[in-house]
Amino acid sequence: MEKIILLSMQPNKNIDIMINGHRELTIERTSRTIKADVLYNVLRYSRGDTYSVEKVNETGLDIPVLDFFAELFSDICRRLNSISNGEEEQITEQEELNITDSETVTIPDNYQVDTDELPF
């Protein structure tokens, strides 16, 4: 099944994640993290699924933040698509990650956020 993932920056700086038009998750502006198990459940991967990632930021807010999550989803989807197409990548020891349900992905400190738009 083809799944289109849309990441949309909202005016309140929350990021909505939609798959095929259904909102699956909201990443709150106050906690820009996503747990691995939540990400897994949002994608609902089944063998043969293919993914594409799109992003929308009509307000132009926190562009680096949306880009970060779009790149994260794009990388995961690229790997899932290769599995679905029978082109499983060989992951080197250095790339191998042991992700547990409690691990999270957080925006790195070097991402700049437009502080002029902060309410305080």
C-alpha positions as CSV (number, residue, x, y, z in Angstrom):
1,M,0.0,0.0,0.0
2,E,1.3,3.5,-0.8
3,K,1.4,5.7,2.2
4,I,1.9,9.4,1.9
5,I,3.3,11.0,5.1
6,L,2.6,14.7,5.4
7,L,4.4,16.8,8.1
8,S,2.6,20.1,8.6
9,M,3.8,23.0,10.8
10,Q,0.8,24.6,12.4
11,P,0.5,28.3,13.4
12,N,0.9,27.3,17.1
13,K,4.2,25.5,16.1
14,N,2.9,22.0,16.7
15,I,3.7,19.6,13.9
16,D,0.9,17.4,12.7
17,I,1.8,14.1,11.1
18,M,-0.8,12.7,8.7
19,I,-0.7,9.5,6.7
20,N,-3.0,9.3,3.7
21,G,-5.0,12.3,5.0
22,H,-5.5,11.0,8.6
23,R,-3.8,12.8,11.4
24,E,-1.8,10.1,13.3
25,L,0.3,12.2,15.7
26,T,1.0,15.7,16.8
27,I,4.5,16.7,17.9
28,E,3.9,19.4,20.5
29,R,5.9,22.6,20.3
30,T,6.7,22.3,24.0
31,S,8.2,18.8,23.6
32,R,9.9,18.2,20.3
33,T,10.5,14.5,20.8
34,I,9.1,11.3,19.4
35,K,9.6,7.8,20.9
36,A,10.7,5.0,18.6
37,D,7.7,2.8,19.5
38,V,5.3,5.7,18.8
39,L,7.0,6.2,15.4
40,Y,6.8,2.5,14.7
41,N,3.1,2.5,15.5
42,V,2.4,5.6,13.4
43,L,4.0,4.1,10.3
44,R,2.2,0.7,10.7
45,Y,4.6,-1.0,8.3
46,S,3.6,-4.1,6.4
47,R,5.7,-5.9,3.8
48,G,5.0,-4.3,0.5
49,D,4.1,-0.8,1.8
50,T,5.8,2.1,0.2
51,Y,6.2,5.6,1.7
52,S,6.7,9.1,0.5
53,V,7.2,12.2,2.7
54,E,6.0,15.7,2.1
55,K,6.1,18.8,4.3
56,V,4.0,21.9,4.5
57,N,4.9,25.1,6.3
58,E,2.6,27.8,5.1
59,T,3.6,30.1,8.0
60,G,7.3,29.7,7.6
61,L,7.7,29.0,11.3
62,D,10.6,26.9,12.7
63,I,11.8,25.7,9.3
64,P,14.9,23.9,10.7
65,V,12.6,21.9,13.1
66,L,10.3,20.8,10.4
67,D,13.2,20.0,8.1
68,F,14.8,17.8,10.9
69,F,11.7,15.7,11.3
70,A,11.1,15.5,7.5
71,E,14.7,14.2,7.1
72,L,14.2,11.7,9.9
73,F,11.0,10.4,8.3
74,S,12.5,10.4,4.8
75,D,15.5,8.3,6.0
76,I,13.3,5.8,7.7
77,C,10.9,5.6,4.7
78,R,13.8,5.1,2.3
79,R,14.9,2.1,4.3
80,L,11.4,0.7,4.6
81,N,10.9,1.2,0.8
82,S,14.1,-0.7,0.1
83,I,12.8,-3.6,2.3
84,S,9.5,-3.6,0.5
85,N,11.3,-3.7,-2.9
86,G,13.5,-6.6,-1.8
87,E,16.6,-4.4,-1.8
88,E,17.4,-4.6,1.9
89,E,20.4,-2.6,2.7
90,Q,23.4,-4.0,4.5
91,I,23.7,-2.0,7.6
92,T,27.3,-1.6,8.8
93,E,28.2,-2.1,12.4
94,Q,28.7,1.6,12.8
95,E,25.2,2.4,11.5
96,E,23.4,-0.3,13.6
97,L,21.2,1.1,16.3
98,N,19.6,-0.8,19.1
99,I,16.5,1.3,19.6
100,T,14.3,0.4,22.6
101,D,10.7,1.5,23.3
102,S,11.9,4.2,25.7
103,E,14.4,5.9,23.4
104,T,13.4,9.2,21.9
105,V,14.6,11.4,19.0
106,T,15.2,15.0,20.0
107,I,16.2,18.0,18.0
108,P,19.9,18.7,18.3
109,D,21.0,21.8,20.1
110,N,22.6,23.3,17.0
111,Y,19.2,23.8,15.3
112,Q,18.3,27.5,15.3
113,V,14.8,28.5,16.1
114,D,13.4,31.9,15.3
115,T,13.2,33.4,18.8
116,D,11.6,36.6,17.5
117,E,8.3,34.8,17.3
118,L,8.4,33.4,20.9
119,P,5.7,34.8,23.1
120,F,8.0,35.5,26.0
